[in-house]
Every structure is written in C-alpha cells, then in structure tokens.
Amino acid sequence: MLMSNHPSVSILIPNFNGHDLLSRNLPSVLTCSNQYPGISEVIVIDDASTEERFEEIKSSFKTVIFLQHETNKGFSEAINTGVKAAVGELIFLLNSDVSPGSTSVTELVAFFHQKDIFSVSPLIVDENNNPNDYSWNLRAFAWGKLSRQKWDLMTAKKLAETDQLPTLYSSGGSMMARKEMFQALQGFDPIFYPFYYEDQDLGARAWKRGWRSLFNPKVTVEHQRKGSIQSEIPSWRIKLMQRRNSLIFDWIHLGILRLLLSRSPQYLKQIFTRTLIGDWKFLLAFLLALSLLPKIVFRRFSNSSSRRYDHVVQQINQEVARLKASLK
C-alpha cells in the first residue's frame, strides 16, 4: 500500500439535477485537478437526473468524464459506480455543491505516505468562511447516546501540526480515500439509500480494520449552504431519512448491551413523547428501520470484528486527549 510521491487521483462528483451547482463548481474542480503534478481525472456520476440541461454541462466541460445511471440509485451507489470506473490510486469525493481550493488535491495526497491511512478530511467552510462542524467528527457516549463532541478551529489547527489528528469518519461530500481500501470495504453501503450515514458507517468499518481517518484543517473546501438534496427533496423526508439511518447505524455498530440497556428505553421514550405531540416522524423512521432488520442483522454479523465500535470511539478520544496534553 506504499505510494509514490504523486499517486494518481480520481475526483468523483455525484449529481442529481445539479446543473447550476456543476456550472458553478466544476471550474474550481478542474483547476484543482490541473494543478496537481500527478495524473488526475474528474468523473461526474449522474444519478438519473430529470432536468433537461445536463447535456449543456457535458458540452461545456469536455475534459470531464460523465457516467449516467438509468434509474436513481442514491448517493452511495453513485459513488460506488464512480469508484469502479476510476483509474486513480486515490479517490477524492466531492458533492456537486462543494468547491475545492486550487491545491486541495496536492495537500491531501501528502498524508497517504502512511500505509494505514484510509481517508483524510479537509476543513469544510460555508460561503462566509464559517467552519462546518462536520469537518472534524468526534463522538462520546453520554446517557447511552453517541453524542457529537464540540471543537474549535484554533485548537484543531494546533493539533493538526502533528499530521496525526484522528477523526471518526470523513464527510462523504468532501473526502480523499485510498481506493484499494474503499473497495476492500465494498464501498458505501446502499442500505442507507438515498443519503446520510453512509460515510459514518464506512469510517466505522475502516477503523475496525485498523485503517485510520485523519482531519487536516489546513486544507479548505467551500460547501454552499443549499445543495441538490435541499433543493430537490422535501425537508420532512430529509429528516425522516436522517432518523431512519441513524437507527440503522446504531443497530449495526453499537454493542448489544448498550442497545438493549441504554438505547432501547430511549427509543421507546422518543416514540411515545414525540407521537404524543403529533411528531410522527420518529415512529415512522423506527418502523422503516425495523423493516430492514434482516439486512441489518446480516451486516452486523458480516462486519463483526475483534474491535468493537465503542473501543474505536474511546481510542480516538484518547488520541485527541494525548495531543491536547502535549500542547500544554
């Protein structure tokens, strides 16, 4: 898994009715690709868009490779399709609403001289340069729930000087990964169709194999606030999928005792209290996840490892704590 100084890179962009986003962001993607001294390519995977202007994009960006799904298969399968066609040793995943810096590829590639690195995540900012919390993903168990850990950019940049700043997973909308490892993990899991939590699941499976994900806040990408999902999908359905997929993730990765003793009582409480006030989305999400239980059980046992997810979370938090202590 050792690589040359300039391994080949494939930039993969999933698209669904994203004409305006591609028109806006493909120029910066191509600049980023062209400034990389090694071999690179840009691939757009169209997930059965219904807008008629996609041909305009294809004619405007002739150096880009375009792949098309005949039917909509969701984010996971769009990326998996792109990975199968990619020639790069490394894959750089970018959503259509993300604009990379001109040296993003070059700077992220530098991390992959370490043979156990699976993925690297850049700093994600909005149009006003405000950092996105999902740039660096840390979690801790509190009251039986896996809760997001807060962080600040100044501290993250100091810790990142070691080039060893771990993250639980890299955001699927802007991450670089080793293609060989991605394929060994069988890519993003389509059980999370149409979107959300597939990147958390992938990161969890990688860490269980001892393959690390890092955060590099010195590299920046811009994520526009309203992407194709928010433009095309009703907000209630987005929330429903988030809740369903969070349950699927829990049921695949959390320890059985934690699920039975901590999470299950909370599920019942949420179903009762939210339904009582007319919020039916959690109940429906629970039922939708429950309908996939045979597939979830299969994944739970097929992805079994000597390393529990609880231990992965603990390991990352300990590594971050050691890095912080070294700064004092």
Summary of the structure (lengths in Angstrom):
residues: 328
radius of gyration: 19.7
end to end distance: 35.3
largest distance: 59.3
contacts: 1076
relative contact order: 0.14
helix: 50%
strand: 19%
